Amino acid sequence: MPYKKTMPSENVLAVILMGVFAALLGILLLGVSAFLGRVKRNPEKLSVYECGVDPTGSARERFSLKFYLIAIFFLVFDIEIIFLYPWALIFRKNLERGGLILFEMMCFLAILVVGYLYIWKKGGLDWK
Amino acid sequence: MDFIDFTILAIKIMVVMGALLNAVPILVWVERRGSAFIQDRLGPNRVGPMGLLQPVADVIKFIFKEDPIPCHVHRFLFPIAPLFSLIPASIIFAAIPFGDTLEIWGRTITLQIADIHIGILYVLAVGSLGIYGVLIAGWSSNNKYSILGALRSSSQMISYEIALGASLIGPLLVYGTFSLNEIVHLQAQSWGIFLQPLAFLIFFVSGFAESNRLPFDLPEGEAELVAGFHTEYGSMKFALFFMAEYIHIVTIAALNTTLFWGGWQLIPGMVSLANVLGISTYPHSVGLALLKVAAFTLKTTFFTLIFIWVRWTLPRFRYDQLMMLGWKILIPAAFINIGATAVLLYIGWL
């Protein structure tokens, strides 16, 4: 396979360069707009946008607990899935050594699915 | 790494960023005119021939618009939030190979900005950084609509990220490598879609949710939240969010292409074209490399157009429907895909 491996440092440099390029571009565009844009301030324009009505109350209101719940589920499931990645990477190369690698991960997946079904049964995934 | 290597790298970055940034006005035009044709209207057709210069007019207007920073926002985070959206959206593309290796003047050039060995992990990690732009924008705006939009958006993005991450395990089992370039090489005989159709479906749907596009554009459902997390933004700051969204679409289309549709592998029929043109004499010739870049561009364009087409065809979900689709359909489907792929590999059918 004609495939040249590059050093990690070059990759890091490339990604950083690209990020810097994007950042400079963004800053440049914002700067141009701030410099050339019309400036005519008035208190109405600088107030909170609430469809033209005078703003009522603070924006730092309490919000639905469901968002918090989703965040916790995300943490659990995302980490479980990250655990699956190394397994998936070596799966094919280790197949000739027998089905142990399959069995092990099936146990892991089964435990994960039990937890998932428990959350489902408890109504954690319903959005009412 | 000598000076010439560095120059080549700089040119590659310029070309890719240039292509991404040029894709934005073209897509805006396609979106506005295309939506008009889908809805049996004419769309913007006054500026330039067929309205082609409309994006230019838009840019000029964006630049010259007043850009007030309202009194109630966070002074520091509010102006830089658009950058948090733009930068991750742009740098995902660094890991995507847009062409085969090219040999010119005795140098071998990989048509990819950074051949990262853990390409898939990089793409997932940087892709999820986009949430910060949304969240910072919504929080720092100190506006009820913004904060609700940001909450919804981040909650939606993290929900679909699980499905997205889980859907990629299937292809990973089949290919056995994280490097996107190697994945494309492995698809020389048959494209990934034929091995992992379910994974493609999950990835494709989650991609819509990740880029906050209709039918998943609840964060900015205009009937309820005005404009969602960017309600308080105007002028160029809004334009940066806009650019980030379109760049994100192109990137996700490119990822679809790379992982499931053979990346820069030639489209059937292009092989005979290469033979007719006489450029397929040796595998790293400039002509063949350009043809492969063209194949990649065509495939990516196709998926980008599907993104636009879907936006003007499907209505928006309700929030509970969105959460149900993510948690109760896509995630189990992804688990089934993982199990089925592993078993099929074990018994040797894949």
Chai-1 contact restraints between the chains, C-beta under 6 A:
chainA,res_idxA,chainB,res_idxB,connection_type,confidence,min_distance_angstrom,max_distance_angstrom,comment,restraint_id
A,M1,B,H185,contact,1.0,0.0,6.0,A-B,restraint_1
A,P2,B,T101,contact,1.0,0.0,6.0,A-B,restraint_2
A,K4,B,T108,contact,1.0,0.0,6.0,A-B,restraint_3
A,T6,B,D115,contact,1.0,0.0,6.0,A-B,restraint_4
A,E10,B,M1,contact,1.0,0.0,6.0,A-B,restraint_5
A,N11,B,A114,contact,1.0,0.0,6.0,A-B,restraint_6
A,N11,B,I116,contact,1.0,0.0,6.0,A-B,restraint_7
A,A14,B,L9,contact,1.0,0.0,6.0,A-B,restraint_8
A,A14,B,A94,contact,1.0,0.0,6.0,A-B,restraint_9
A,A14,B,I113,contact,1.0,0.0,6.0,A-B,restraint_10
A,A14,B,A114,contact,1.0,0.0,6.0,A-B,restraint_11
A,V15,B,I91,contact,1.0,0.0,6.0,A-B,restraint_12
A,V15,B,A94,contact,1.0,0.0,6.0,A-B,restraint_13
A,V15,B,A114,contact,1.0,0.0,6.0,A-B,restraint_14
A,L17,B,I13,contact,1.0,0.0,6.0,A-B,restraint_15
A,M18,B,I13,contact,1.0,0.0,6.0,A-B,restraint_16
A,M18,B,I91,contact,1.0,0.0,6.0,A-B,restraint_17
A,M18,B,A94,contact,1.0,0.0,6.0,A-B,restraint_18
A,G19,B,I87,contact,1.0,0.0,6.0,A-B,restraint_19
A,G19,B,I91,contact,1.0,0.0,6.0,A-B,restraint_20
A,F21,B,I13,contact,1.0,0.0,6.0,A-B,restraint_21
A,F21,B,M17,contact,1.0,0.0,6.0,A-B,restraint_22
A,A22,B,L86,contact,1.0,0.0,6.0,A-B,restraint_23
A,A22,B,I87,contact,1.0,0.0,6.0,A-B,restraint_24
A,A22,B,S90,contact,1.0,0.0,6.0,A-B,restraint_25
A,A23,B,I87,contact,1.0,0.0,6.0,A-B,restraint_26
A,G26,B,L83,contact,1.0,0.0,6.0,A-B,restraint_27
A,G26,B,L86,contact,1.0,0.0,6.0,A-B,restraint_28
A,G26,B,L240,contact,1.0,0.0,6.0,A-B,restraint_29
A,L29,B,M236,contact,1.0,0.0,6.0,A-B,restraint_30
A,L30,B,M236,contact,1.0,0.0,6.0,A-B,restraint_31
A,V32,B,I63,contact,1.0,0.0,6.0,A-B,restraint_32
A,S33,B,I63,contact,1.0,0.0,6.0,A-B,restraint_33
A,S33,B,D67,contact,1.0,0.0,6.0,A-B,restraint_34
A,S33,B,S235,contact,1.0,0.0,6.0,A-B,restraint_35
A,S33,B,M236,contact,1.0,0.0,6.0,A-B,restraint_36
A,A34,B,D67,contact,1.0,0.0,6.0,A-B,restraint_37
A,L36,B,I63,contact,1.0,0.0,6.0,A-B,restraint_38
A,L36,B,F64,contact,1.0,0.0,6.0,A-B,restraint_39
A,G37,B,K65,contact,1.0,0.0,6.0,A-B,restraint_40
A,G37,B,E66,contact,1.0,0.0,6.0,A-B,restraint_41
A,G37,B,D67,contact,1.0,0.0,6.0,A-B,restraint_42
A,G37,B,S235,contact,1.0,0.0,6.0,A-B,restraint_43
A,R38,B,E66,contact,1.0,0.0,6.0,A-B,restraint_44
A,K45,B,P68,contact,1.0,0.0,6.0,A-B,restraint_45
A,L46,B,P68,contact,1.0,0.0,6.0,A-B,restraint_46
A,L46,B,P70,contact,1.0,0.0,6.0,A-B,restraint_47
A,L46,B,C71,contact,1.0,0.0,6.0,A-B,restraint_48
A,V48,B,H72,contact,1.0,0.0,6.0,A-B,restraint_49
A,V48,B,N143,contact,1.0,0.0,6.0,A-B,restraint_50
A,Y49,B,T231,contact,1.0,0.0,6.0,A-B,restraint_51
A,Y49,B,E232,contact,1.0,0.0,6.0,A-B,restraint_52
A,A59,B,N142,contact,1.0,0.0,6.0,A-B,restraint_53
A,A59,B,N143,contact,1.0,0.0,6.0,A-B,restraint_54
A,A59,B,K144,contact,1.0,0.0,6.0,A-B,restraint_55
A,A59,B,I147,contact,1.0,0.0,6.0,A-B,restraint_56
A,F63,B,L151,contact,1.0,0.0,6.0,A-B,restraint_57
A,F67,B,L151,contact,1.0,0.0,6.0,A-B,restraint_58
A,F67,B,S155,contact,1.0,0.0,6.0,A-B,restraint_59
A,I70,B,S155,contact,1.0,0.0,6.0,A-B,restraint_60
A,F74,B,I158,contact,1.0,0.0,6.0,A-B,restraint_61
A,F77,B,I162,contact,1.0,0.0,6.0,A-B,restraint_62
A,D78,B,I162,contact,1.0,0.0,6.0,A-B,restraint_63
A,I81,B,G165,contact,1.0,0.0,6.0,A-B,restraint_64
A,I81,B,A166,contact,1.0,0.0,6.0,A-B,restraint_65
A,L84,B,I169,contact,1.0,0.0,6.0,A-B,restraint_66
A,A88,B,I169,contact,1.0,0.0,6.0,A-B,restraint_67
A,A88,B,L172,contact,1.0,0.0,6.0,A-B,restraint_68
A,A88,B,L173,contact,1.0,0.0,6.0,A-B,restraint_69
A,F91,B,L173,contact,1.0,0.0,6.0,A-B,restraint_70
A,R92,B,G176,contact,1.0,0.0,6.0,A-B,restraint_71
A,G99,B,Y346,contact,1.0,0.0,6.0,A-B,restraint_72
A,L102,B,A342,contact,1.0,0.0,6.0,A-B,restraint_73
A,L102,B,Y346,contact,1.0,0.0,6.0,A-B,restraint_74
A,L125,B,W327,contact,1.0,0.0,6.0,A-B,restraint_75
A,L125,B,K328,contact,1.0,0.0,6.0,A-B,restraint_76
A,W127,B,D320,contact,1.0,0.0,6.0,A-B,restraint_77
A,W127,B,M323,contact,1.0,0.0,6.0,A-B,restraint_78
